């Protein structure tokens, strides 16, 4: 079962990551100073992941495809891992769309 994990990073910032049922991270957030902001980010992922226009498909400097999910205001909510191909990236986007709305929250912070 997919889940959002809220955790603290080494800089004591709150972050979340969306994990698919197989445990693979499919989306990761920026660092937030407050846990409430990370929780708000999760709600934003749930809402914005249903609109394909919110996914910006990109390519790293080493030509690896990845995507970012943006809110209506253009702010980045989450970033994917680097993928080996465009089709793998599209599968990642589909996974976010499918898993985000019903994913439980695992608060580890």
C-alpha positions in Angstrom: 0.0 0.0 0.0 1.3 3.5 -0.9 2.1 5.9 1.8 3.4 9.4 2.5 6.3 9.3 5.0 6.9 12.5 7.0 10.5 12.6 8.4 13.2 15.0 9.6 16.3 15.4 7.5 19.9 16.0 8.8 19.2 19.7 8.9 16.2 19.1 11.1 13.8 20.1 8.3 10.5 18.3 7.8 10.2 16.4 4.5 7.8 14.0 3.0 8.1 11.3 0.4 5.5 9.3 -1.4 6.3 5.6 -1.6 4.6 3.1 -3.9 3.3 -0.1 -2.5 6.6 -1.8 -3.3 8.5 0.8 -1.2 10.0 2.7 -4.1 10.1 6.5 -3.5 8.1 8.1 -6.4 8.0 11.8 -5.2 10.0 13.7 -2.6 9.4 17.2 -1.1 11.6 20.1 -0.2 12.5 20.8 3.4 9.9 22.6 5.6 10.6 24.3 8.9 7.2 23.2 10.3 5.5 19.8 10.3 2.2 21.5 9.4 3.8 22.8 6.2 4.9 19.3 5.2 1.3 18.0 5.9 0.0 20.9 3.8 2.4 19.8 1.0 0.9 16.3 1.2 -2.6 17.7 0.7 -1.3 19.7 -2.2 0.2 16.6 -3.8 -3.2 14.8 -3.4 -5.1 17.7 -5.1 -2.6 18.6 -7.8 -1.6 15.1 -8.8 -4.9 14.6 -10.6 -4.2 17.3 -13.1 -1.6 16.2 -15.8 -0.8 19.9 -16.5 0.7 20.2 -13.0 3.5 17.6 -13.9 6.5 19.3 -15.5 8.6 16.8 -17.4 12.3 17.7 -17.3 15.7 16.3 -18.1 18.8 16.4 -15.9 22.2 17.7 -17.1 23.1 14.0 -17.6 20.1 13.6 -19.9 18.0 11.6 -17.3 14.3 12.2 -17.4 12.5 13.3 -14.2 9.4 15.3 -13.3 8.3 17.9 -10.8 4.8 18.3 -9.5 3.7 22.0 -9.2 0.8 23.7 -7.4 -1.6 26.0 -9.2 0.7 29.0 -8.2 3.7 27.4 -9.9 5.5 26.3 -6.7 7.2 22.9 -6.8 5.5 20.5 -4.4 7.7 17.5 -5.1 10.4 16.1 -7.3 10.8 12.6 -8.7 13.9 10.4 -8.9 15.9 10.2 -12.1 14.6 7.7 -14.6 16.3 5.7 -17.3 13.8 6.5 -20.0 10.8 8.7 -20.8 8.5 5.8 -20.6 9.8 5.0 -17.0 9.2 8.6 -16.1 5.6 8.5 -17.5 5.1 5.3 -15.4 6.3 7.3 -12.3 3.8 10.1 -13.1 1.0 7.5 -13.4 2.0 6.0 -10.1 1.8 9.4 -8.4 -1.7 10.0 -9.9 -2.9 6.6 -8.8 -1.3 6.4 -5.4 -1.3 9.9 -3.9 -5.1 10.4 -3.4 -5.5 7.4 -1.0 -2.0 7.1 0.5 -1.9 6.9 4.3 0.4 9.2 6.2 3.3 7.6 8.2 4.5 10.2 10.6 8.1 9.4 11.5 9.1 12.9 12.6 
